[in-house]
């Protein structure tokens, strides 16, 4: 799938569902930094925009409205993803505004939101580190549906899991290429997809790039039914 085509569809879908201030905020607030996060981080990690909402409106602690850069909502899981530019968030912000922003974040947490913040510099210069953080988050917090979703895996994905089950094997894209006779890009995408649903998790401690995966610790052979 092509990022630009899917990105245009993603924006159009949400624009058509918005009215009033919510639509205006999406049109004006979703800008270069937000697109860069999708293009450099989200799309390479997940290959889709499922359950993701740009400029998502929530009620704030002062009975007003605020907009999250992105909200990922899946069942009871609510994740706020924020992009922080140095100029707007560190250098020229007033002390009262700084305190207000911290209190708003505290109330989001009290309302059940989880929060991940990325700097614009990291999105541009260290996107793979950002991808890994999101993949690790999904593996830990969005894996509650893993057993249901395992039943929907296709034959190739089940073959990958069987390979991982053999002796607790570490999986690399080249292993999947040999197993399924596919290109490296497809192999990486399949491994990322299995990581998102919590069946696999990144292996090793590297922070810049994910080179290998392993079966998630919370997954048992009985869960997988393979």
C-alpha positions in Angstrom: 0.0 0.0 0.0 1.1 3.5 -0.7 1.5 5.9 2.2 0.3 9.0 0.4 -2.8 7.3 -0.9 -3.8 5.8 2.4 -2.9 9.1 4.2 -5.3 11.0 2.0 -8.0 8.5 2.6 -7.4 8.6 6.3 -7.7 12.4 6.5 -10.8 12.5 4.2 -12.5 9.9 6.4 -12.1 12.0 9.5 -12.8 15.3 7.8 -16.2 13.9 6.6 -17.1 12.8 10.1 -16.3 16.2 11.7 -18.3 19.4 12.1 -17.7 22.9 13.5 -14.7 23.4 15.8 -13.7 19.8 15.5 -13.4 20.0 11.7 -11.6 23.4 11.9 -9.1 22.0 14.4 -8.4 19.0 12.1 -7.9 21.2 9.1 -5.6 23.7 10.9 -4.0 21.7 13.7 -3.0 18.7 11.7 0.1 20.0 10.0 3.6 19.1 9.0 4.7 17.6 12.3 1.7 15.3 12.6 2.1 14.1 9.0 5.8 13.4 9.7 4.9 11.2 12.7 2.5 9.2 10.5 5.0 8.9 7.6 8.2 8.3 9.5 6.9 6.4 12.6 3.3 5.0 12.5 3.1 3.8 8.9 6.5 2.0 8.9 5.6 0.3 12.2 2.0 -0.7 11.5 1.2 -0.3 7.8 -2.3 1.1 8.5 -4.2 3.7 10.4 -6.7 1.4 12.2 -8.1 2.8 15.5 -6.1 6.1 15.1 -7.8 9.5 15.3 -6.1 12.8 14.4 -6.8 15.9 16.5 -9.1 14.0 18.8 -11.4 16.0 21.0 -11.7 15.4 24.7 -13.2 17.3 27.7 -10.6 18.9 29.8 -10.5 19.4 33.6 -11.8 23.0 33.3 -15.0 21.8 31.5 -13.6 23.0 28.2 -12.3 21.1 25.2 -8.8 20.2 24.2 -7.5 18.3 21.2 -4.9 15.4 21.3 -2.5 15.2 18.4 -3.5 11.6 18.0 -5.7 9.2 19.9 -5.3 5.4 19.5 -8.5 3.8 20.9 -9.0 0.0 21.0 -11.6 -1.4 23.3 -10.8 0.0 26.7 -7.3 1.1 25.7 -6.8 4.9 25.2 -3.4 6.2 24.1 -2.6 9.9 23.6 0.3 10.4 21.2 1.8 14.0 21.3 4.4 15.7 19.2 6.5 18.3 21.0 8.4 21.0 19.0 11.2 22.6 21.0 10.2 26.2 20.2 6.5 25.9 21.2 7.0 23.6 24.2 10.2 24.6 25.8 11.5 28.0 24.9 8.7 30.5 24.6 6.0 29.0 26.8 4.7 31.1 29.7 5.1 29.7 33.2 1.3 29.6 33.8 0.8 27.8 30.5 3.5 25.3 31.4 1.8 24.5 34.7 -1.6 24.3 32.9 -0.2 21.8 30.4 1.1 19.5 33.1 -2.2 19.6 35.0 -4.1 18.8 31.8 -1.8 15.7 31.3 -2.4 14.6 34.9 -6.1 14.7 34.4 -5.8 12.7 31.1 -4.1 10.0 33.2 -6.8 10.1 35.8 -9.4 9.7 33.0 -7.6 6.5 31.9 -5.4 7.7 29.1 -1.9 6.5 28.5 0.4 9.1 27.0 3.5 8.9 24.8 5.3 12.0 23.7 7.8 12.4 20.9 9.9 15.4 20.0 9.9 16.5 16.5 13.6 16.0 16.3 13.2 12.3 17.2 10.5 11.8 14.6 12.8 13.2 11.9 16.2 12.0 13.1 15.5 8.8 15.1 12.2 7.4 13.7 13.1 3.8 14.3 13.5 4.4 18.0 10.0 6.0 18.0 8.7 2.9 16.1 10.1 0.6 18.7 8.5 2.5 21.5 5.1 2.2 19.9 5.6 -1.5 19.0 6.6 -2.2 22.6 3.7 -0.3 23.9 1.3 -2.2 21.7 2.8 -5.5 22.6 2.3 -4.8 26.3 -1.0 -2.9 26.4 -2.9 -3.8 23.2 -2.3 -7.6 23.4 -5.4 -8.4 25.3 -7.0 -9.6 22.1 -4.1 -11.7 21.0 -5.9 -15.0 21.5 -8.9 -14.0 19.5 -6.7 -12.5 16.8 -4.5 -15.6 16.6 -7.4 -17.6 15.3 -7.6 -15.1 12.4 -4.0 -15.4 11.4 -3.3 -16.6 7.9 -1.3 -19.7 7.0 1.9 -17.7 6.5 1.7 -16.0 9.9 1.0 -19.3 11.6 4.1 -20.8 10.0 6.1 -17.9 11.4 4.7 -18.6 14.9 5.5 -22.3 14.6 9.1 -21.4 13.8 9.2 -19.1 16.9 7.9 -22.0 19.0 10.7 -24.3 18.0 13.1 -24.0 20.9 12.2 -20.4 21.7 13.8 -19.2 18.5 14.7 -15.6 17.8 13.2 -14.5 14.5 14.9 -12.2 11.9 13.5 -11.0 8.6 15.9 -13.2 6.8 14.5 -16.2 8.5 11.0 -15.4 7.3 12.3 -14.7 3.8 13.8 -18.3 3.7 10.7 -19.8 5.3 8.1 -18.2 3.1 10.2 -17.2 0.0 9.2 -13.6 0.3 11.0 -10.3 0.0 12.7 -8.6 3.0 10.2 -5.8 3.1 7.2 -8.1 3.4 9.0 -10.2 6.0 9.6 -7.1 8.1 6.0 -6.1 7.8 4.7 -9.5 8.9 6.9 -9.5 11.9 5.8 -6.0 12.9 2.2 -7.0 12.5 2.6 -10.0 14.8 4.3 -7.7 17.3 1.4 -5.2 17.2 -1.1 -7.9 18.3 1.2 -9.0 21.1 2.2 -12.4 19.8 5.8 -11.4 19.1 7.9 -8.8 20.9 11.1 -7.1 19.9 14.2 -9.0 20.9 17.3 -7.4 22.3 17.9 -4.0 23.9 18.7 -1.8 20.9 16.8 1.5 20.8 17.4 2.6 17.3 16.3 -0.3 15.2 14.4 -3.6 15.7 16.5 -6.4 14.2 14.8 -9.4 15.6 11.7 -10.7 17.4 10.8 -13.4 19.9 7.6 -15.0 21.1 6.0 -12.7 23.7 6.4 -13.9 27.2 2.7 -13.8 27.9 1.9 -16.2 25.0 1.8 -19.9 25.6 1.5 -22.8 23.2 -2.0 -23.5 24.6 -3.1 -19.9 23.8 -1.9 -20.3 20.2 -3.5 -23.7 19.6 -0.8 -24.5 17.1 
